[in-house]
Amino acid sequence: MASTKEYDQAASEIRRLDALRADGVLDTRELIRCATLAASSHNTQPWTFCVRQDAITILPDFTRRCPAVDPDDSHLFKSLGCAAENVVHAAAAQGFSADVRFNPDEESVVVVLSRRPSAGATDLYRAITRRQCVKTAYDGTPIGQPELEKLEKAGEGRNVRPIMLLSEAQKATVIDYVTRGNVTQLTDRAFRDELVSWIRFNPGAALRTGDGLSGRTSGQPALPTWIAKWIIGWVLTPKGQADTDAKNIRSSAGVVVFVSSQNDKAAWVEVGRAYERFALQATALDIRTAFINQPVEVRPLRPQFESWLKLNGEHAQLMVRFGHGATAPFSLRRPIDDVIVPAAPII
Ligand SMILES: Cc1cc2nc3c(=O)[nH]c(=O)nc-3n(C[C@H](O)[C@H](O)[C@H](O)COP(=O)(O)O)c2cc1C
């Protein structure tokens, strides 16, 4: 069985800080490496990348979809948006501006790059290799007003806005929704089977696939896969998960909900971009983030949650808690060569 040391070495090698090219030539491979470091639902990395002249096209990989938790593929397209946002900041570091568009014909995200000498490396670019979801409890300390304002600004996007929930009463209501979501999800056989299929119970399993939810990132002990799959039936209960989530939410300084005015693939991409920008800004400020999406994922809960948020025609898309706390071991990624596809010939 591979050791945690091998796991950690692989995770840090993926996030190595490469020097930027000095000759001004666009390094698209480096842009794709930065893109793959983005968040993705269940760490499915549901993307491939295609370099076409002055653009990088990010295509959905539907073989990696999660029909139980994400039947309409909205999380899948949000994940593509996360990857696109990393390209934007990595391109700026190389002296290029990036224009992100959704192409409905091939359901892809096209990032068009053009030289902009005034662009440069920003704090958000430098956060790409350090951003992570920290799924454990935080230290309960509040976040100062200047940092909150920076986070809120970073979370604004095209037809997307963040709603910041900071009071204890708001957090208590969030806990109530998350608890109800856990009951629905964890008593659903299809949801459980799908979730378990993406969990990597030991470093060897995680290193073999380079994807999925590694137990190491959430502080779980490494176990042989067959034993873990046998035990998880008893361990993963609605009550246990609800208690953990409640503790984690209470330990957070606040919660942010990303809402969009539209609810289609183009909008989902923009939501992913807004989340990723928020998370990069949080990382730059040494603030941790983790998703708590149950009220958005559980269809019957969503309208109630949206009316509690007093949304008027807008759609709740993602929910994230944030706060101060320790970092966690990083998640893995697949090799870059596995996600680059050749451009189709122009006929
Ligand atoms: C659209 C989307 C939905 C996600 N939903 C959840 C979620 O409900 N719960 C959770 O713990 N993490 C969620 N994640 C976080 C992923 O598990 C995480 O990004 C992935 O494991 C890679 O880890 P990293 O972000 O630390 O690199 C989500 C990520 C994305 C992009």
The ligand as a Tripos MOL2 file, in Angstrom:
@<TRIPOS>MOLECULE
LIG
   31    33     1     0     0
SMALL
NO_CHARGES

@<TRIPOS>ATOM
      1 C1        -19.6630   22.3740   -8.1470 C.3       1 LIG1
      2 C2        -18.9820   21.7850   -6.9320 C.ar      1 LIG1
      3 C3        -19.7440   21.1560   -5.9530 C.ar      1 LIG1
      4 C4        -19.1330   20.6450   -4.8040 C.ar      1 LIG1
      5 N1        -19.9030   20.1050   -3.8130 N.ar      1 LIG1
      6 C5        -19.3240   19.7200   -2.6600 C.ar      1 LIG1
      7 C6        -20.1340   19.2850   -1.5670 C.ar      1 LIG1
      8 O1        -21.3710   19.2680   -1.6420 O.2       1 LIG1
      9 N2        -19.5100   18.9160   -0.4140 N.ar      1 LIG1
     10 C7        -18.1490   18.9580   -0.3000 C.ar      1 LIG1
     11 O2        -17.6290   18.6310    0.7690 O.2       1 LIG1
     12 N3        -17.3640   19.3790   -1.3130 N.ar      1 LIG1
     13 C8        -17.9160   19.7550   -2.4900 C.ar      1 LIG1
     14 N4        -17.1330   20.2010   -3.5190 N.ar      1 LIG1
     15 C9        -15.6650   20.2740   -3.3290 C.3       1 LIG1
     16 C10       -14.9230   19.1190   -3.9670 C.3       1 LIG1
     17 O3        -15.0910   17.9480   -3.2010 O.3       1 LIG1
     18 C11       -13.4310   19.4970   -4.0760 C.3       1 LIG1
     19 O4        -13.3000   20.6100   -4.8960 O.3       1 LIG1
     20 C12       -12.6210   18.3550   -4.6520 C.3       1 LIG1
     21 O5        -12.6170   17.2660   -3.7720 O.3       1 LIG1
     22 C13       -11.1670   18.7630   -4.9060 C.3       1 LIG1
     23 O6        -10.5690   19.2040   -3.7160 O.3       1 LIG1
     24 P1         -9.9470   20.6660   -3.5830 P.3       1 LIG1
     25 O7        -11.0270   21.6420   -3.8920 O.co2     1 LIG1
     26 O8         -9.4600   20.7380   -2.1760 O.co2     1 LIG1
     27 O9         -8.8210   20.7660   -4.5710 O.co2     1 LIG1
     28 C14       -17.7170   20.7120   -4.6780 C.ar      1 LIG1
     29 C15       -16.9590   21.3240   -5.6810 C.ar      1 LIG1
     30 C16       -17.5890   21.8780   -6.7940 C.ar      1 LIG1
     31 C17       -16.7680   22.5720   -7.8410 C.3       1 LIG1
@<TRIPOS>BOND
     1     1     2 1
     2     2     3 ar
     3     2    30 ar
     4     3     4 ar
     5     4     5 ar
     6     4    28 ar
     7     5     6 ar
     8     6     7 ar
     9     6    13 1
    10     7     8 2
    11     7     9 ar
    12     9    10 ar
    13    10    11 2
    14    10    12 ar
    15    12    13 ar
    16    13    14 ar
    17    14    15 1
    18    14    28 ar
    19    15    16 1
    20    16    17 1
    21    16    18 1
    22    18    19 1
    23    18    20 1
    24    20    21 1
    25    20    22 1
    26    22    23 1
    27    23    24 1
    28    24    25 2
    29    24    26 1
    30    24    27 1
    31    28    29 ar
    32    29    30 ar
    33    30    31 1
@<TRIPOS>SUBSTRUCTURE
     1 LIG1         1 GROUP 0 **** ****
